[in-house]
Amino acid sequence: MKCPNCQSFYCVKNGHNPEGKQKYLCKKCRASFDAFRDHFTYWSHLNYEQWNLLIQI
Ligand SMILES: [Zn+2]
């Protein structure tokens, strides 16, 4: 599993999201991402309101 943020392969499984999909955590840049999407579902340093803002843009 390659990190979509820093392109490293230092990624470990990090539980599942509420939809039951596998989540991964990059041990290099500490980003969390969803393995089944080609973009981040969230960043560890963004909260829900910030994501809503991004989506609206
Ligand atoms: Zn990374």
N, CA, C, O and the ligand as a Tripos MOL2 file, in Angstrom:
@<TRIPOS>MOLECULE
protein
  229   227    58     0     0
PROTEIN
NO_CHARGES

@<TRIPOS>ATOM
      1 N           0.8460   -1.1990    0.0000 N.3       1 MET1
      2 CA          0.0000    0.0000    0.0000 C.3       1 MET1
      3 C           0.8810    1.2490    0.0000 C.2       1 MET1
      4 O           1.7120    1.4320    0.8900 O.2       1 MET1
      5 N           0.6950    2.0870   -0.9850 N.am      2 LYS2
      6 CA          1.5110    3.2910   -1.0960 C.3       2 LYS2
      7 C           0.7500    4.4910   -0.5540 C.2       2 LYS2
      8 O          -0.4420    4.6670   -0.8030 O.2       2 LYS2
      9 N           1.4720    5.3010    0.1860 N.am      3 CYS3
     10 CA          0.8550    6.5090    0.7350 C.3       3 CYS3
     11 C           0.5860    7.4960   -0.3940 C.2       3 CYS3
     12 O           1.5030    7.8300   -1.1430 O.2       3 CYS3
     13 N          -0.6590    7.9730   -0.5330 N.am      4 PRO4
     14 CA         -0.9550    8.9460   -1.5890 C.3       4 PRO4
     15 C          -0.4080   10.3380   -1.2920 C.2       4 PRO4
     16 O          -0.4250   11.2240   -2.1460 O.2       4 PRO4
     17 N           0.0670   10.5090   -0.0850 N.am      5 ASN5
     18 CA          0.5970   11.8220    0.2940 C.3       5 ASN5
     19 C           2.0900   11.9300    0.0090 C.2       5 ASN5
     20 O           2.5340   12.8480   -0.6800 O.2       5 ASN5
     21 N           2.8660   10.9780    0.5470 N.am      6 CYS6
     22 CA          4.3220   11.0780    0.4030 C.3       6 CYS6
     23 C           4.8890    9.9600   -0.4730 C.2       6 CYS6
     24 O           6.1030    9.8800   -0.6620 O.2       6 CYS6
     25 N           4.0280    9.1020   -1.0030 N.am      7 GLN7
     26 CA          4.4150    8.0400   -1.9360 C.3       7 GLN7
     27 C           5.3030    6.9690   -1.2970 C.2       7 GLN7
     28 O           5.9130    6.1700   -2.0080 O.2       7 GLN7
     29 N           5.3800    6.9450    0.0030 N.am      8 SER8
     30 CA          6.1840    5.9180    0.6510 C.3       8 SER8
     31 C           5.3610    4.6480    0.8430 C.2       8 SER8
     32 O           4.1350    4.6650    0.7360 O.2       8 SER8
     33 N           6.0460    3.5640    1.1230 N.am      9 PHE9
     34 CA          5.3620    2.2980    1.3550 C.3       9 PHE9
     35 C           5.3270    1.9370    2.8370 C.2       9 PHE9
     36 O           5.0660    0.7910    3.2030 O.2       9 PHE9
     37 N           5.5910    2.9210    3.6780 N.am     10 TYR10
     38 CA          5.5900    2.7150    5.1210 C.3      10 TYR10
     39 C           4.1890    2.8520    5.6860 C.2      10 TYR10
     40 O           3.9310    3.7010    6.5390 O.2      10 TYR10
     41 N           3.2850    2.0090    5.2030 N.am     11 CYS11
     42 CA          1.9000    2.1380    5.6170 C.3      11 CYS11
     43 C           1.4570    0.8890    6.3720 C.2      11 CYS11
     44 O           1.7790   -0.2370    5.9920 O.2      11 CYS11
     45 N           0.7150    1.1180    7.4460 N.am     12 VAL12
     46 CA          0.2100    0.0100    8.2350 C.3      12 VAL12
     47 C          -1.3070    0.1080    8.3120 C.2      12 VAL12
     48 O          -1.8880    1.1850    8.1780 O.2      12 VAL12
     49 N          -1.9250   -1.0320    8.5290 N.am     13 LYS13
     50 CA         -3.3780   -1.0390    8.7020 C.3      13 LYS13
     51 C          -3.7390   -0.2950    9.9780 C.2      13 LYS13
     52 O          -3.0520   -0.3980   10.9940 O.2      13 LYS13
     53 N          -4.8150    0.4460    9.9050 N.am     14 ASN14
     54 CA         -5.1910    1.3210   11.0130 C.3      14 ASN14
     55 C          -6.6800    1.2070   11.2890 C.2      14 ASN14
     56 O          -7.3790    2.2130   11.4090 O.2      14 ASN14
     57 N          -7.1550   -0.0180   11.3890 N.am     15 GLY15
     58 CA         -8.5620   -0.2290   11.7110 C.3      15 GLY15
     59 C          -9.4640    0.0190   10.5070 C.2      15 GLY15
     60 O          -9.0090    0.0000    9.3630 O.2      15 GLY15
     61 N         -10.7240    0.2470   10.7740 N.am     16 HIS16
     62 CA        -11.6940    0.4450    9.7150 C.3      16 HIS16
     63 C         -12.4720    1.7260    9.9590 C.2      16 HIS16
     64 O         -12.6270    2.1730   11.0960 O.2      16 HIS16
     65 N         -12.9590    2.3070    8.8690 N.am     17 ASN17
     66 CA        -13.7960    3.4870    9.0170 C.3      17 ASN17
     67 C         -15.2270    3.0410    9.3040 C.2      17 ASN17
     68 O         -15.5210    1.8460    9.2840 O.2      17 ASN17
     69 N         -16.1220    4.0030    9.5720 N.am     18 PRO18
     70 CA        -17.5150    3.6150    9.9080 C.3      18 PRO18
     71 C         -18.2140    2.8250    8.8170 C.2      18 PRO18
     72 O         -19.2000    2.1390    9.0870 O.2      18 PRO18
     73 N         -17.7230    2.9090    7.5900 N.am     19 GLU19
     74 CA        -18.3290    2.1400    6.5060 C.3      19 GLU19
     75 C         -17.7590    0.7320    6.4080 C.2      19 GLU19
     76 O         -18.1840   -0.0560    5.5630 O.2      19 GLU19
     77 N         -16.7960    0.4120    7.2740 N.am     20 GLY20
     78 CA        -16.2290   -0.9240    7.2800 C.3      20 GLY20
     79 C         -15.0780   -1.1190    6.3210 C.2      20 GLY20
     80 O         -14.6360   -2.2480    6.1050 O.2      20 GLY20
     81 N         -14.5800   -0.0300    5.7380 N.am     21 LYS21
     82 CA        -13.4720   -0.1410    4.8090 C.3      21 LYS21
     83 C         -12.1320   -0.0290    5.5500 C.2      21 LYS21
     84 O         -12.0090    0.6340    6.5790 O.2      21 LYS21
     85 N         -11.1560   -0.7000    4.9820 N.am     22 GLN22
     86 CA         -9.8290   -0.7010    5.5920 C.3      22 GLN22
     87 C          -9.2060    0.6950    5.5640 C.2      22 GLN22
     88 O          -9.2080    1.3830    4.5430 O.2      22 GLN22
     89 N          -8.6780    1.0810    6.7110 N.am     23 LYS23
     90 CA         -7.9430    2.3380    6.7670 C.3      23 LYS23
     91 C          -6.4660    2.0370    6.9330 C.2      23 LYS23
     92 O          -6.0840    1.0090    7.4920 O.2      23 LYS23
     93 N          -5.6470    2.9460    6.4400 N.am     24 TYR24
     94 CA         -4.2030    2.8080    6.5860 C.3      24 TYR24
     95 C          -3.6160    4.0610    7.1950 C.2      24 TYR24
     96 O          -4.1460    5.1620    7.0450 O.2      24 TYR24
     97 N          -2.5030    3.8630    7.8880 N.am     25 LEU25
     98 CA         -1.7790    4.9820    8.4690 C.3      25 LEU25
     99 C          -0.3630    4.9680    7.9130 C.2      25 LEU25
    100 O           0.3210    3.9450    7.9650 O.2      25 LEU25
    101 N           0.0700    6.0950    7.3860 N.am     26 CYS26
    102 CA          1.4380    6.2060    6.8910 C.3      26 CYS26
    103 C           2.3590    6.4910    8.0710 C.2      26 CYS26
    104 O           2.1570    7.4510    8.8150 O.2      26 CYS26
    105 N           3.3640    5.6510    8.2280 N.am     27 LYS27
    106 CA          4.2690    5.8260    9.3590 C.3      27 LYS27
    107 C           5.3150    6.8940    9.0780 C.2      27 LYS27
    108 O           6.0420    7.3170    9.9780 O.2      27 LYS27
    109 N           5.3840    7.3230    7.8390 N.am     28 LYS28
    110 CA          6.3690    8.3300    7.4880 C.3      28 LYS28
    111 C           5.8210    9.7460    7.6930 C.2      28 LYS28
    112 O           6.4500   10.5710    8.3550 O.2      28 LYS28
    113 N           4.6500   10.0180    7.1210 N.am     29 CYS29
    114 CA          4.0910   11.3760    7.2340 C.3      29 CYS29
    115 C           2.8940   11.4250    8.1730 C.2      29 CYS29
    116 O           2.3180   12.4900    8.3930 O.2      29 CYS29
    117 N           2.5140   10.2670    8.7310 N.am     30 ARG30
    118 CA          1.4340   10.1790    9.7160 C.3      30 ARG30
    119 C           0.0690   10.4710    9.1220 C.2      30 ARG30
    120 O          -0.8670   10.7650    9.8660 O.2      30 ARG30
    121 N          -0.0750   10.4010    7.8200 N.am     31 ALA31
    122 CA         -1.3760   10.6390    7.2050 C.3      31 ALA31
    123 C          -2.2250    9.3740    7.2820 C.2      31 ALA31
    124 O          -1.7100    8.2600    7.1820 O.2      31 ALA31
    125 N          -3.4940    9.5550    7.4560 N.am     32 SER32
    126 CA         -4.4350    8.4500    7.3960 C.3      32 SER32
    127 C          -5.1710    8.4990    6.0720 C.2      32 SER32
    128 O          -5.5250    9.5740    5.5870 O.2      32 SER32
    129 N          -5.4010    7.3280    5.4900 N.am     33 PHE33
    130 CA         -6.1280    7.3140    4.2350 C.3      33 PHE33
    131 C          -6.8880    6.0230    4.0790 C.2      33 PHE33
    132 O          -6.6410    5.0340    4.7690 O.2      33 PHE33
    133 N          -7.8220    6.0620    3.1500 N.am     34 ASP34
    134 CA         -8.7000    4.9470    2.8690 C.3      34 ASP34
    135 C          -8.1580    4.2170    1.6470 C.2      34 ASP34
    136 O          -7.9280    4.8340    0.6060 O.2      34 ASP34
    137 N          -7.9560    2.9250    1.7640 N.am     35 ALA35
    138 CA         -7.2940    2.1700    0.7090 C.3      35 ALA35
    139 C          -8.1270    2.0950   -0.5650 C.2      35 ALA35
    140 O          -7.5860    1.8210   -1.6350 O.2      35 ALA35
    141 N          -9.4080    2.3290   -0.4720 N.am     36 PHE36
    142 CA        -10.2780    2.0930   -1.6080 C.3      36 PHE36
    143 C         -10.6320    3.3650   -2.3620 C.2      36 PHE36
    144 O         -11.5430    3.3720   -3.1900 O.2      36 PHE36
    145 N          -9.9260    4.4120   -2.0780 N.am     37 ARG37
    146 CA        -10.1610    5.6430   -2.8180 C.3      37 ARG37
    147 C          -8.8180    6.1870   -3.2540 C.2      37 ARG37
    148 O          -7.7910    5.9110   -2.6360 O.2      37 ARG37
    149 N          -8.8360    6.9590   -4.3160 N.am     38 ASP38
    150 CA         -7.5750    7.4880   -4.8140 C.3      38 ASP38
    151 C          -7.2680    8.8550   -4.2260 C.2      38 ASP38
    152 O          -6.3930    9.5700   -4.7160 O.2      38 ASP38
    153 N          -7.9710    9.2050   -3.2010 N.am     39 HIS39
    154 CA         -7.6630   10.4520   -2.4980 C.3      39 HIS39
    155 C          -7.9040   10.2280   -1.0120 C.2      39 HIS39
    156 O          -8.4710    9.2120   -0.6080 O.2      39 HIS39
    157 N          -7.4840   11.1490   -0.2360 N.am     40 PHE40
    158 CA         -7.6620   11.0150    1.1940 C.3      40 PHE40
    159 C          -9.1230   11.1970    1.5700 C.2      40 PHE40
    160 O          -9.7900   12.1140    1.0910 O.2      40 PHE40
    161 N          -9.6060   10.3280    2.4220 N.am     41 THR41
    162 CA        -10.9350   10.5690    2.9700 C.3      41 THR41
    163 C         -10.8330   11.6060    4.0940 C.2      41 THR41
    164 O         -11.7900   12.3300    4.3670 O.2      41 THR41
    165 N          -9.7210   11.6660    4.7100 N.am     42 TYR42
    166 CA         -9.4980   12.6950    5.7150 C.3      42 TYR42
    167 C          -8.0130   12.7670    6.0060 C.2      42 TYR42
    168 O          -7.2710   11.8170    5.7550 O.2      42 TYR42
    169 N          -7.6020   13.8610    6.5190 N.am     43 TRP43
    170 CA         -6.2490   14.0050    6.9960 C.3      43 TRP43
    171 C          -6.3050   14.0010    8.5170 C.2      43 TRP43
    172 O          -7.2600   14.4920    9.1190 O.2      43 TRP43
    173 N          -5.2900   13.4530    9.1140 N.am     44 SER44
    174 CA         -5.3090   13.3450   10.5680 C.3      44 SER44
    175 C          -5.3550   14.7160   11.2390 C.2      44 SER44
    176 O          -5.8220   14.8470   12.3710 O.2      44 SER44
    177 N          -4.8610   15.7430   10.5250 N.am     45 HIS45
    178 CA         -4.8370   17.0570   11.1500 C.3      45 HIS45
    179 C          -5.9950   17.9450   10.7080 C.2      45 HIS45
    180 O          -6.0570   19.1190   11.0730 O.2      45 HIS45
    181 N          -6.9080   17.3870    9.9250 N.am     46 LEU46
    182 CA         -8.0940   18.1490    9.5510 C.3      46 LEU46
    183 C          -9.2820   17.6150   10.3330 C.2      46 LEU46
    184 O          -9.4340   16.4060   10.5090 O.2      46 LEU46
    185 N         -10.1200   18.5280   10.7980 N.am     47 ASN47
    186 CA        -11.3300   18.0540   11.4520 C.3      47 ASN47
    187 C         -12.4950   18.0500   10.4530 C.2      47 ASN47
    188 O         -12.3430   18.4310    9.2920 O.2      47 ASN47
    189 N         -13.6240   17.6210   10.9240 N.am     48 TYR48
    190 CA        -14.7690   17.4140   10.0350 C.3      48 TYR48
    191 C         -15.2060   18.7170    9.3710 C.2      48 TYR48
    192 O         -15.5490   18.7260    8.1890 O.2      48 TYR48
    193 N         -15.1950   19.8020   10.1140 N.am     49 GLU49
    194 CA        -15.6310   21.0790    9.5510 C.3      49 GLU49
    195 C         -14.6980   21.5410    8.4420 C.2      49 GLU49
    196 O         -15.1500   22.1020    7.4430 O.2      49 GLU49
    197 N         -13.4050   21.3110    8.6090 N.am     50 GLN50
    198 CA        -12.4520   21.6950    7.5740 C.3      50 GLN50
    199 C         -12.6810   20.8810    6.3040 C.2      50 GLN50
    200 O         -12.5360   21.3950    5.1940 O.2      50 GLN50
    201 N         -13.0370   19.6160    6.4710 N.am     51 TRP51
    202 CA        -13.3130   18.7880    5.3040 C.3      51 TRP51
    203 C         -14.5630   19.2460    4.5860 C.2      51 TRP51
    204 O         -14.5980   19.2750    3.3560 O.2      51 TRP51
    205 N         -15.5830   19.6030    5.3320 N.am     52 ASN52
    206 CA        -16.7840   20.1350    4.7070 C.3      52 ASN52
    207 C         -16.4510   21.3480    3.8660 C.2      52 ASN52
    208 O         -17.0010   21.5280    2.7790 O.2      52 ASN52
    209 N         -15.5600   22.1720    4.3590 N.am     53 LEU53
    210 CA        -15.1410   23.3630    3.6310 C.3      53 LEU53
    211 C         -14.4450   22.9670    2.3330 C.2      53 LEU53
    212 O         -14.7120   23.5480    1.2820 O.2      53 LEU53
    213 N         -13.5650   21.9900    2.4030 N.am     54 LEU54
    214 CA        -12.8550   21.5270    1.2100 C.3      54 LEU54
    215 C         -13.8220   20.9790    0.1700 C.2      54 LEU54
    216 O         -13.6850   21.2550   -1.0220 O.2      54 LEU54
    217 N         -14.7820   20.2150    0.6200 N.am     55 ILE55
    218 CA        -15.7390   19.6000   -0.2970 C.3      55 ILE55
    219 C         -16.5680   20.6730   -0.9950 C.2      55 ILE55
    220 O         -16.8740   20.5580   -2.1810 O.2      55 ILE55
    221 N         -16.9230   21.7050   -0.2560 N.am     56 GLN56
    222 CA        -17.7290   22.7790   -0.8380 C.3      56 GLN56
    223 C         -16.9480   23.5450   -1.8970 C.2      56 GLN56
    224 O         -17.5260   24.0320   -2.8690 O.2      56 GLN56
    225 N         -15.6550   23.6500   -1.7120 N.am     57 ILE57
    226 CA        -14.8240   24.3400   -2.7010 C.3      57 ILE57
    227 C         -14.7700   23.5010   -3.9710 C.2      57 ILE57
    228 O         -14.1220   23.8920   -4.9420 O.2      57 ILE57
    229 ZN          2.9050    9.2940    3.8180 Zn       58 ZN58
@<TRIPOS>BOND
     1     1     2 1
     2     2     3 1
     3     3     4 2
     4     3     5 am
     5     5     6 1
     6     6     7 1
     7     7     8 2
     8     7     9 am
     9     9    10 1
    10    10    11 1
    11    11    12 2
    12    11    13 am
    13    13    14 1
    14    14    15 1
    15    15    16 2
    16    15    17 am
    17    17    18 1
    18    18    19 1
    19    19    20 2
    20    19    21 am
    21    21    22 1
    22    22    23 1
    23    23    24 2
    24    23    25 am
    25    25    26 1
    26    26    27 1
    27    27    28 2
    28    27    29 am
    29    29    30 1
    30    30    31 1
    31    31    32 2
    32    31    33 am
    33    33    34 1
    34    34    35 1
    35    35    36 2
    36    35    37 am
    37    37    38 1
    38    38    39 1
    39    39    40 2
    40    39    41 am
    41    41    42 1
    42    42    43 1
    43    43    44 2
    44    43    45 am
    45    45    46 1
    46    46    47 1
    47    47    48 2
    48    47    49 am
    49    49    50 1
    50    50    51 1
    51    51    52 2
    52    51    53 am
    53    53    54 1
    54    54    55 1
    55    55    56 2
    56    55    57 am
    57    57    58 1
    58    58    59 1
    59    59    60 2
    60    59    61 am
    61    61    62 1
    62    62    63 1
    63    63    64 2
    64    63    65 am
    65    65    66 1
    66    66    67 1
    67    67    68 2
    68    67    69 am
    69    69    70 1
    70    70    71 1
    71    71    72 2
    72    71    73 am
    73    73    74 1
    74    74    75 1
    75    75    76 2
    76    75    77 am
    77    77    78 1
    78    78    79 1
    79    79    80 2
    80    79    81 am
    81    81    82 1
    82    82    83 1
    83    83    84 2
    84    83    85 am
    85    85    86 1
    86    86    87 1
    87    87    88 2
    88    87    89 am
    89    89    90 1
    90    90    91 1
    91    91    92 2
    92    91    93 am
    93    93    94 1
    94    94    95 1
    95    95    96 2
    96    95    97 am
    97    97    98 1
    98    98    99 1
    99    99   100 2
   100    99   101 am
   101   101   102 1
   102   102   103 1
   103   103   104 2
   104   103   105 am
   105   105   106 1
   106   106   107 1
   107   107   108 2
   108   107   109 am
   109   109   110 1
   110   110   111 1
   111   111   112 2
   112   111   113 am
   113   113   114 1
   114   114   115 1
   115   115   116 2
   116   115   117 am
   117   117   118 1
   118   118   119 1
   119   119   120 2
   120   119   121 am
   121   121   122 1
   122   122   123 1
   123   123   124 2
   124   123   125 am
   125   125   126 1
   126   126   127 1
   127   127   128 2
   128   127   129 am
   129   129   130 1
   130   130   131 1
   131   131   132 2
   132   131   133 am
   133   133   134 1
   134   134   135 1
   135   135   136 2
   136   135   137 am
   137   137   138 1
   138   138   139 1
   139   139   140 2
   140   139   141 am
   141   141   142 1
   142   142   143 1
   143   143   144 2
   144   143   145 am
   145   145   146 1
   146   146   147 1
   147   147   148 2
   148   147   149 am
   149   149   150 1
   150   150   151 1
   151   151   152 2
   152   151   153 am
   153   153   154 1
   154   154   155 1
   155   155   156 2
   156   155   157 am
   157   157   158 1
   158   158   159 1
   159   159   160 2
   160   159   161 am
   161   161   162 1
   162   162   163 1
   163   163   164 2
   164   163   165 am
   165   165   166 1
   166   166   167 1
   167   167   168 2
   168   167   169 am
   169   169   170 1
   170   170   171 1
   171   171   172 2
   172   171   173 am
   173   173   174 1
   174   174   175 1
   175   175   176 2
   176   175   177 am
   177   177   178 1
   178   178   179 1
   179   179   180 2
   180   179   181 am
   181   181   182 1
   182   182   183 1
   183   183   184 2
   184   183   185 am
   185   185   186 1
   186   186   187 1
   187   187   188 2
   188   187   189 am
   189   189   190 1
   190   190   191 1
   191   191   192 2
   192   191   193 am
   193   193   194 1
   194   194   195 1
   195   195   196 2
   196   195   197 am
   197   197   198 1
   198   198   199 1
   199   199   200 2
   200   199   201 am
   201   201   202 1
   202   202   203 1
   203   203   204 2
   204   203   205 am
   205   205   206 1
   206   206   207 1
   207   207   208 2
   208   207   209 am
   209   209   210 1
   210   210   211 1
   211   211   212 2
   212   211   213 am
   213   213   214 1
   214   214   215 1
   215   215   216 2
   216   215   217 am
   217   217   218 1
   218   218   219 1
   219   219   220 2
   220   219   221 am
   221   221   222 1
   222   222   223 1
   223   223   224 2
   224   223   225 am
   225   225   226 1
   226   226   227 1
   227   227   228 2
@<TRIPOS>SUBSTRUCTURE
     1 MET1         2 RESIDUE 1 A MET
     2 LYS2         6 RESIDUE 1 A LYS
     3 CYS3        10 RESIDUE 1 A CYS
     4 PRO4        14 RESIDUE 1 A PRO
     5 ASN5        18 RESIDUE 1 A ASN
     6 CYS6        22 RESIDUE 1 A CYS
     7 GLN7        26 RESIDUE 1 A GLN
     8 SER8        30 RESIDUE 1 A SER
     9 PHE9        34 RESIDUE 1 A PHE
    10 TYR10       38 RESIDUE 1 A TYR
    11 CYS11       42 RESIDUE 1 A CYS
    12 VAL12       46 RESIDUE 1 A VAL
    13 LYS13       50 RESIDUE 1 A LYS
    14 ASN14       54 RESIDUE 1 A ASN
    15 GLY15       58 RESIDUE 1 A GLY
    16 HIS16       62 RESIDUE 1 A HIS
    17 ASN17       66 RESIDUE 1 A ASN
    18 PRO18       70 RESIDUE 1 A PRO
    19 GLU19       74 RESIDUE 1 A GLU
    20 GLY20       78 RESIDUE 1 A GLY
    21 LYS21       82 RESIDUE 1 A LYS
    22 GLN22       86 RESIDUE 1 A GLN
    23 LYS23       90 RESIDUE 1 A LYS
    24 TYR24       94 RESIDUE 1 A TYR
    25 LEU25       98 RESIDUE 1 A LEU
    26 CYS26      102 RESIDUE 1 A CYS
    27 LYS27      106 RESIDUE 1 A LYS
    28 LYS28      110 RESIDUE 1 A LYS
    29 CYS29      114 RESIDUE 1 A CYS
    30 ARG30      118 RESIDUE 1 A ARG
    31 ALA31      122 RESIDUE 1 A ALA
    32 SER32      126 RESIDUE 1 A SER
    33 PHE33      130 RESIDUE 1 A PHE
    34 ASP34      134 RESIDUE 1 A ASP
    35 ALA35      138 RESIDUE 1 A ALA
    36 PHE36      142 RESIDUE 1 A PHE
    37 ARG37      146 RESIDUE 1 A ARG
    38 ASP38      150 RESIDUE 1 A ASP
    39 HIS39      154 RESIDUE 1 A HIS
    40 PHE40      158 RESIDUE 1 A PHE
    41 THR41      162 RESIDUE 1 A THR
    42 TYR42      166 RESIDUE 1 A TYR
    43 TRP43      170 RESIDUE 1 A TRP
    44 SER44      174 RESIDUE 1 A SER
    45 HIS45      178 RESIDUE 1 A HIS
    46 LEU46      182 RESIDUE 1 A LEU
    47 ASN47      186 RESIDUE 1 A ASN
    48 TYR48      190 RESIDUE 1 A TYR
    49 GLU49      194 RESIDUE 1 A GLU
    50 GLN50      198 RESIDUE 1 A GLN
    51 TRP51      202 RESIDUE 1 A TRP
    52 ASN52      206 RESIDUE 1 A ASN
    53 LEU53      210 RESIDUE 1 A LEU
    54 LEU54      214 RESIDUE 1 A LEU
    55 ILE55      218 RESIDUE 1 A ILE
    56 GLN56      222 RESIDUE 1 A GLN
    57 ILE57      226 RESIDUE 1 A ILE
    58 ZN58       229 GROUP 0 **** ****
